[in-house]
Amino acid sequence: MNQISMKILYNPWDIVLCPMMFSNWTPGKYRPAVVLSNDRWDYLVSAISTQIQQWWPFDIYIKSDDENNLRSEDSLIRLFKLTTISWEIIKAKLGNLSGKHRINLKENMKRFVESW
């Protein structure tokens, strides 16, 4: 079986487990992230964090009892923590972002880009 046929396809709004690098490019832990876009081999993802005591502009808050929060703690989708990753390093699909969080994320992404 060749590499192409083994490729797992992840779609926008999927929540995946992948390594997230620190800002100084040292390797980080495997963490949940939301897939924002995909091309044939790479994915643009935004980190999900439970470090909610420090909010950043454009963060999306997800309560622990929300339908799609896969963690037992409240979480934030961090639009400032964007990275492009290869499909090969995604460890697992954890779930899918709910409709209301998709709408909030789309609105915040638009505001984020317009702020440049």
ROVO-8425 format. One record per residue (C-alpha): chain; residue number from 1; x, y, z. Coordinates in steps of 0.001 Angstrom, whole numbers, plus 500000, padded with zeros to 6 digits. Each point is the difference from the previous one (the first is absolute). Layout:
N
<node chain="A" n="NUM" x="X" y="Y" z="Z"/>
...
***
This chain:
116
<node chain="A" n="1" x="500000" y="500000" z="500000"/>
<node chain="A" n="2" x="501532" y="503340" z="499033"/>
<node chain="A" n="3" x="500082" y="503152" z="502117"/>
<node chain="A" n="4" x="497228" y="501713" z="498072"/>
<node chain="A" n="5" x="497484" y="497253" z="500604"/>
<node chain="A" n="6" x="500918" y="499928" z="503714"/>
<node chain="A" n="7" x="499335" y="503730" z="500417"/>
<node chain="A" n="8" x="497318" y="500837" z="502531"/>
<node chain="A" n="9" x="497920" y="502994" z="499001"/>
<node chain="A" n="10" x="499077" y="502538" z="502633"/>
<node chain="A" n="11" x="497504" y="502727" z="499255"/>
<node chain="A" n="12" x="499525" y="503549" z="501211"/>
<node chain="A" n="13" x="498422" y="500024" z="503455"/>
<node chain="A" n="14" x="501449" y="496619" z="500955"/>
<node chain="A" n="15" x="501686" y="499963" z="503384"/>
<node chain="A" n="16" x="503264" y="498082" z="499751"/>
<node chain="A" n="17" x="502897" y="499029" z="502243"/>
<node chain="A" n="18" x="503296" y="501301" z="498660"/>
<node chain="A" n="19" x="503358" y="501329" z="501201"/>
<node chain="A" n="20" x="499947" y="503751" z="500564"/>
<node chain="A" n="21" x="503347" y="501799" z="499922"/>
<node chain="A" n="22" x="500848" y="502683" z="502498"/>
<node chain="A" n="23" x="500682" y="503516" z="498692"/>
<node chain="A" n="24" x="503774" y="499410" z="500209"/>
<node chain="A" n="25" x="499532" y="496934" z="497725"/>
<node chain="A" n="26" x="500799" y="497468" z="502703"/>
<node chain="A" n="27" x="497866" y="496887" z="499761"/>
<node chain="A" n="28" x="496822" y="500079" z="501997"/>
<node chain="A" n="29" x="497586" y="497390" z="501244"/>
<node chain="A" n="30" x="497204" y="498400" z="498066"/>
<node chain="A" n="31" x="497020" y="502298" z="500480"/>
<node chain="A" n="32" x="496524" y="500369" z="498571"/>
<node chain="A" n="33" x="499579" y="502413" z="497110"/>
<node chain="A" n="34" x="497253" y="501020" z="497592"/>
<node chain="A" n="35" x="500589" y="499469" z="496289"/>
<node chain="A" n="36" x="499300" y="503320" z="498259"/>
<node chain="A" n="37" x="500904" y="499009" z="496460"/>
<node chain="A" n="38" x="501651" y="497215" z="498114"/>
<node chain="A" n="39" x="501689" y="499478" z="496735"/>
<node chain="A" n="40" x="501169" y="496735" z="498628"/>
<node chain="A" n="41" x="502733" y="499377" z="502594"/>
<node chain="A" n="42" x="500018" y="502782" z="502576"/>
<node chain="A" n="43" x="497562" y="501381" z="502530"/>
<node chain="A" n="44" x="499670" y="503434" z="501562"/>
<node chain="A" n="45" x="499059" y="499429" z="503629"/>
<node chain="A" n="46" x="499266" y="502156" z="503029"/>
<node chain="A" n="47" x="500992" y="498776" z="503468"/>
<node chain="A" n="48" x="497494" y="499226" z="502732"/>
<node chain="A" n="49" x="501109" y="500788" z="503545"/>
<node chain="A" n="50" x="498620" y="499595" z="503501"/>
<node chain="A" n="51" x="502074" y="502986" z="501166"/>
<node chain="A" n="52" x="496967" y="502276" z="500106"/>
<node chain="A" n="53" x="501283" y="502408" z="502660"/>
<node chain="A" n="54" x="501822" y="501944" z="497278"/>
<node chain="A" n="55" x="497643" y="500979" z="497186"/>
<node chain="A" n="56" x="501341" y="501337" z="496748"/>
<node chain="A" n="57" x="498094" y="501998" z="497430"/>
<node chain="A" n="58" x="498010" y="497749" z="497658"/>
<node chain="A" n="59" x="500025" y="496946" z="502319"/>
<node chain="A" n="60" x="496879" y="497827" z="499891"/>
<node chain="A" n="61" x="498753" y="498782" z="503393"/>
<node chain="A" n="62" x="498665" y="496454" z="500271"/>
<node chain="A" n="63" x="498337" y="498975" z="503246"/>
<node chain="A" n="64" x="500813" y="496570" z="501388"/>
<node chain="A" n="65" x="496361" y="498930" z="499673"/>
<node chain="A" n="66" x="499664" y="501135" z="496366"/>
<node chain="A" n="67" x="499057" y="497215" z="497629"/>
<node chain="A" n="68" x="503312" y="499922" z="498177"/>
<node chain="A" n="69" x="502501" y="500728" z="502758"/>
<node chain="A" n="70" x="502038" y="496844" z="500236"/>
<node chain="A" n="71" x="501687" y="501035" z="503210"/>
<node chain="A" n="72" x="498605" y="500106" z="503499"/>
<node chain="A" n="73" x="501220" y="503585" z="500398"/>
<node chain="A" n="74" x="498919" y="503251" z="498395"/>
<node chain="A" n="75" x="502137" y="500701" z="496928"/>
<node chain="A" n="76" x="500971" y="502717" z="497540"/>
<node chain="A" n="77" x="500599" y="499758" z="496272"/>
<node chain="A" n="78" x="503055" y="502195" z="499527"/>
<node chain="A" n="79" x="500007" y="501771" z="496628"/>
<node chain="A" n="80" x="503416" y="501444" z="500843"/>
<node chain="A" n="81" x="501350" y="496449" z="500142"/>
<node chain="A" n="82" x="499756" y="499070" z="496324"/>
<node chain="A" n="83" x="502314" y="497539" z="498346"/>
<node chain="A" n="84" x="500202" y="497953" z="496832"/>
<node chain="A" n="85" x="500589" y="496307" z="500532"/>
<node chain="A" n="86" x="500383" y="496948" z="497810"/>
<node chain="A" n="87" x="497229" y="497424" z="500003"/>
<node chain="A" n="88" x="502625" y="497438" z="501027"/>
<node chain="A" n="89" x="500456" y="501413" z="503510"/>
<node chain="A" n="90" x="496333" y="500119" z="500978"/>
<node chain="A" n="91" x="499570" y="497287" z="502589"/>
<node chain="A" n="92" x="496196" y="499759" z="500120"/>
<node chain="A" n="93" x="496693" y="501644" z="499264"/>
<node chain="A" n="94" x="498342" y="500883" z="503300"/>
<node chain="A" n="95" x="496718" y="501414" z="498782"/>
<node chain="A" n="96" x="498423" y="502874" z="498138"/>
<node chain="A" n="97" x="499302" y="503621" z="500874"/>
<node chain="A" n="98" x="496317" y="500773" z="500602"/>
<node chain="A" n="99" x="497997" y="502377" z="497824"/>
<node chain="A" n="100" x="499888" y="502876" z="502488"/>
<node chain="A" n="101" x="503780" y="499859" z="500492"/>
<node chain="A" n="102" x="500548" y="499878" z="496237"/>
<node chain="A" n="103" x="498043" y="503225" z="499625"/>
<node chain="A" n="104" x="501968" y="501679" z="502817"/>
<node chain="A" n="105" x="503280" y="498778" z="498553"/>
<node chain="A" n="106" x="499157" y="501246" z="496490"/>
<node chain="A" n="107" x="499068" y="503426" z="501387"/>
<node chain="A" n="108" x="503161" y="500219" z="502093"/>
<node chain="A" n="109" x="502208" y="498846" z="497095"/>
<node chain="A" n="110" x="498539" y="502756" z="497838"/>
<node chain="A" n="111" x="500593" y="502605" z="502735"/>
<node chain="A" n="112" x="503490" y="498595" z="500554"/>
<node chain="A" n="113" x="500979" y="500391" z="496340"/>
<node chain="A" n="114" x="498370" y="503436" z="499752"/>
<node chain="A" n="115" x="502069" y="501157" z="503012"/>
<node chain="A" n="116" x="503223" y="499757" z="497958"/>
***
